[in-house]
């Protein structure tokens, strides 16, 4: 299956409302984000320069459960940044805050930082195997259950980590 492409514009000199893209809880390698970086309406130059040195880009995701994750597989070309959203960023339903950071290695210079959001839709099929299902089972005293084959199968299924 080919990834769905979400194209957004991020103006690193603007405080306008950040864009939102949409995904479903449990999606894996299904969302490619293509960001056109601009500053004051003009395309940003993400190429290495003498003033900035080697330009690096990082993207961090703050999930609704408070966990932070990132992606390392980021591509840049002129003013375009692209990456696949990592599956771990889509484990929890709710709003994920994505922070795009552009830095130069000359004097550890922060060139710019901007955010966008990912609205992660609840997926009932994924719910049983996600973090929420795991935490509920973790709080139960398993000795309270009759250990029938059906219960063992259910408990094994809900303890799978989709990380």
Secondary structure, 3 states (H helix, E strand, C coil): CCCEEEEEEEECCCCCCCCEEEEECCCCCCEEEEEEEEECCEECCCCCECCCECEEEEEEEECCCCCEEEECCCEEECCEEEEECCHHHHCCCEEEEEEEEEEECHHHEEEEEEEEEEEEECCHHHHCCCHHHHHHHHHCCHHHCCCCHHHHHHHHHHCCCCC
